[in-house]
Amino acid sequence: MKVLEAKNLTKWYGKEVLALNKVSFDVDEGDFFVLIGPSGCGKSTLLKLIAGLLDYEGGELYLKGEEVKTIPPHKRDISMMLETYALFPHMSVHDNIAFGLRMLGKDRSEIDKQVQESLKLVGMEGFGKRSPLELSGGQRQRVALARAIVVNPSVLLLDEPLSHVDYRLQRKLMEELKLLHQRLGTTFILTTHVQEHGLSLAETLMVMNTGVIEQIGKPETVYRRPTTVFAARFVGDINLFSGEVLEKRNGRYSVKTELGELQASADEGEDYSGRKLAYGVRPEAVVVGKDALKCENHLQAKPANTYYFGNSVECMFEVRDGIALKANIAPEAVALPTGGGGVTLGWHAGDAILIEKPSVIEGLNIEEVIYGK
Amino acid sequence: MTAQPSPPAAKTGARFRLGAYSTYMLLIPGLVLSVIFLVLPLAIMVVVSFYTTAPSSTGYLAIFTIQNYVDFFTSPQTGTLVLNTFSLAFIAAIIAFIFGFPLAYFLTFHIKSAALKNYVITLLIVPFLIDWSIRTVAWIGILGKAGIINSTLMSLGLIKGPLEALLFSRNTLYIIWLQTYVVFMEFPIYLAMNRIDPDLINAAKVLKAPPRHVLYDVVFKLSLPGIMAGFIFVFVSTLGDFITPNLWAGGVQTLGFSISRYSNNFLWPYASVLSTMLLIIALIILVIAFKVVNVKKLFYE
């Protein structure tokens, strides 16, 4: 069942800035819905719009089938954790969490019980009497989360919940958010600008780009079958080349690119013959060394640079003058020739990604988008 | 090779101590001023309140007595005086709050343009560029027998003759005090409100708070330091103002005016008693006020 429906939502800031340009999407009940995009893409605006903190100029927004434009935030069945956490500094942790329940008119013993439960839920038992000002960043975040959850909303909005804590805490909180979502069954809508967070948290991922939706889908789908160059770039790393499809034969395309003729698997029923599009391959699909010769696509390249990440190594290769190709390989597999020697790179046709559109934004030239401005 | 690097040479102990001394030395001018012009006069005032009034009724004899205080506590007038003085000041502060709070709220949350904000603030300050007496007398033109209000009401036929009570009553006093002191209430509240993170208001809204609770639980409570400061400014200023009540409030008896009358007649000991008591009661009220509103919680930052 759909809990939230947006149809052609449009939001202007003044007369100059179009923050949301006819945004339409549905959120299923119980989903973990992640909005991902660069800063300034409108994801926070969209969240505030859903919460009722901002008004929209055009389109419709339905919460459980009801248009919410005229419904003030406190009457919507929604709760939100703000990016800055916004804990009330003049109230104790207990009173902060109790605030929403107090506004709902719950009686005191009920409030106390629920506050204790939610403190336990986020692992902050015994912190009730503290002032939020005495807490660390991670603890504040937990309190903010407990405060948003305790009112038991149909939809919980989380605005960049992971952006103000250090890396290790991010990982821990991601796990906890996921567990919490499973336990509560509430619909979560979360924004992030970090692709790893989006990919690993989301059940449904929505990629945004300056006021428009680039792609909505399961994280695997968005990663493996990006529909636009922007989405491919923003979610994960990718080698992209401009190409022209020469022909389709035996379920495979031959694509003419600056690297020569490359192979890509074709889906049933589609035919891109003669089209100009983007040819992409993820760095982890690139095979280095002798095995590369077994792939449908292989070429010679010179190693340019390596970046060691512990569990993998990112290698930059120069295929031809100025044309770079990136590969992610296991550390033990690295035995790159030094002193200007060449190496064979390859990838399977099935790992190639063909992308038709540069972006959902109209009028962009695909080559310009691929090779940057 | 593993020896610890030596600390930079410039920060020697001697220089550091000198710095500490010079910091304290900065306090001296202010300290001297407040001792000469505040502590000393107040001490003299308290001492004089225990002196004996001279038989000639002018001046005093340096003989210790508590008779002045006995007179103060037994005089039938005292109760009225104290009640008048403090109720006038208290009500004036409340009225200033009633007008100052919405003004500060409007200025903080509704005027977005900085230029317009500055313009409004300037408008609020402009009256202070005019002398007190002129500012006060100007009210005759508005509230007087032939003033704007009376003449308008008469020409509209709503009243037959001019309303006398407009000019010489407690209401007049409150209006004049409001005009004079509302800025002292409004500015501290404005400053406190400016420090409120707008996201706290957003948080209250998404946590089911209807507008009146957003206003009370977040905006009002977080403005309390400013409200307290404003309240003290207005309360203390109106408490000490003896000319305005005397001129405009139709002969309301206040402590301030009694003090000026006794001292004009050189009855220094009794004037000192009244002054000391005014000070003590005011201090007690302020201490209670600070206790009721948890000050430690207010200045959390």
Chai-1 contact restraints between the chains, C-beta under 6 A:
chainA,res_idxA,chainB,res_idxB,connection_type,confidence,min_distance_angstrom,max_distance_angstrom,comment,restraint_id
A,A51,B,V206,contact,1.0,0.0,6.0,A-B,restraint_1
A,L53,B,N202,contact,1.0,0.0,6.0,A-B,restraint_2
A,P73,B,K205,contact,1.0,0.0,6.0,A-B,restraint_3
A,P73,B,V206,contact,1.0,0.0,6.0,A-B,restraint_4
A,H74,B,K205,contact,1.0,0.0,6.0,A-B,restraint_5
A,H74,B,K208,contact,1.0,0.0,6.0,A-B,restraint_6
A,H74,B,A209,contact,1.0,0.0,6.0,A-B,restraint_7
A,H74,B,P210,contact,1.0,0.0,6.0,A-B,restraint_8
A,S79,B,V206,contact,1.0,0.0,6.0,A-B,restraint_9
A,M80,B,V206,contact,1.0,0.0,6.0,A-B,restraint_10
A,L82,B,D199,contact,1.0,0.0,6.0,A-B,restraint_11
A,L82,B,A203,contact,1.0,0.0,6.0,A-B,restraint_12
A,T84,B,D199,contact,1.0,0.0,6.0,A-B,restraint_13
A,A86,B,D199,contact,1.0,0.0,6.0,A-B,restraint_14
A,A86,B,L200,contact,1.0,0.0,6.0,A-B,restraint_15
A,A86,B,A203,contact,1.0,0.0,6.0,A-B,restraint_16
A,P89,B,Y300,contact,1.0,0.0,6.0,A-B,restraint_17
A,H90,B,K221,contact,1.0,0.0,6.0,A-B,restraint_18
A,H90,B,L222,contact,1.0,0.0,6.0,A-B,restraint_19
A,F99,B,L207,contact,1.0,0.0,6.0,A-B,restraint_20
A,G100,B,L207,contact,1.0,0.0,6.0,A-B,restraint_21
A,G100,B,K208,contact,1.0,0.0,6.0,A-B,restraint_22
A,M103,B,K208,contact,1.0,0.0,6.0,A-B,restraint_23
A,M103,B,A209,contact,1.0,0.0,6.0,A-B,restraint_24
A,L104,B,K208,contact,1.0,0.0,6.0,A-B,restraint_25
